[in-house]
Amino acid sequence: MVHSCPQKWSQWLSLTEFWYNTTFHSVHGLTPIEDLYGYPPKHFGITIMDACTVLDMQEWLQNRNTMLEHIQHNLNRAQQRMKHQSDKHRLEDSF
């Protein structure tokens, strides 16, 4: 993320953290926020671009959606790499 967006990554760091903390984790079956607080997180801000009439806000929402897709892609790729590395050392035992 830092290498692909060197000028803007810090502006979207909070969105990265929010997306990660609201994403389902297969280990415990919950999102980290649900696991910590006991209830699902509330979404913040405007999510529908059509509801916004301010042009600057529409542009910001469009940039946010683009960055969110980029964040999701990079975090999923990192997760797949970690799983691949972990699976290298896993053995199938049968009893």
Secondary structure, DSSP 8 states (H G I E B T S, - for coil): -TTT-TTTGGGGHHHHHHHHHTS-BTTTTB-HHHHHHSS-----S---GGG---HHHHHHHHHHHHHHHHHHHHHHHHHHHHHHHHHHT------
